[in-house]
């Protein structure tokens, strides 16, 4: 079983090869696009987990803010209503 240092080195080498291959190719086949989509998901998942372990408080705040922005974009009228209710309650001291 390879050690952690060798695994990290392999990842860096493979990432560089992938970057070079993507720089030279103009169009992706459907299979290549699907493979890159899967790779994107795996990479984001790894970074997501690593970030959550390193700075859990900041991580949760960022995720909450991202979700809030998504909600506001998907439901602008409902988000406006919630904002107005929240402001009214705040003005009443609640």
N, C-alpha and C positions, 0 to 999 in steps of 0.2 A: 504494500500500500504506500503510495507516495506521501512524503511529508508535506506539511502546509506550505513551506517555502517553494518546493517544486511545483505544487499545485498553483500557487500564485504566479510563478514564472510561466507556467503553461497557459494560464488565462491571459497574461499580458501578451505572449507570443501569438496566441490565437486571435486576440482582439486586434492586434496590429495587422495580421493577415486578412482579417475580415474587413477592416477599414480600407486596406489597399485594394481588395477585390471590389468593394462597393464603389471606390473612387474610379475604377476603370470601366465598370459595367454601366451602361446607360439605362437599360430596361431590365426589370426583374420578371422572371417567369412566375406563374401562379404558385408553383411549389416553393420557389425562393421567397416570395412574399409571405407565404404561410409560415415558412421556417423562421423568417425574421420577426414575424408577429409573435410566434412562440418564444423566441429569444428575448424579445422586448419584455414580454410578460415575466419571464424568469429573472431577468436582470432587475426590473423594477421591484419584483417581490423581494429579491435579495437585498437591494438597497433600502427598501421599506423596512425590512426586519432589522437591518444593521442600524439604521437611523433611530428606530424605536428603542433599541437597546442602549444606544449612546446618549441620547437626550430625550427621555420619555416625555417630559413635560412640554418641551418645545414641539416635539413630534405630534402630540395630541392636539395642541393648540393650532398648529399648521393644518392638520387634518380637519379639525372643526371649521376653521376658516375656509378651507377648500370646499367643504360640504355646504357651507352657508352660501358661498358664491354660486355653486351649482344650483342650489335650491332657488336662489333669487333669479337666476337666469331661466330656469325651467318654469317657475311660477311667479312672475313679476307682480301680478295683482295680489296674490295671497301674501307674498313677502311684504308688500307695501302695507297691507292690512295689519299684519303681525307687528311691523315696525311702528305703526301709528298706535296700536294698543299698548305696546311696550312703552312708548313715549308718554302716553296718557297716564299709565300706571306710575311711571317714574315721576311725573309732575305732581301726582297725588301723594307721593311719598311712600309708595308701596314697593 
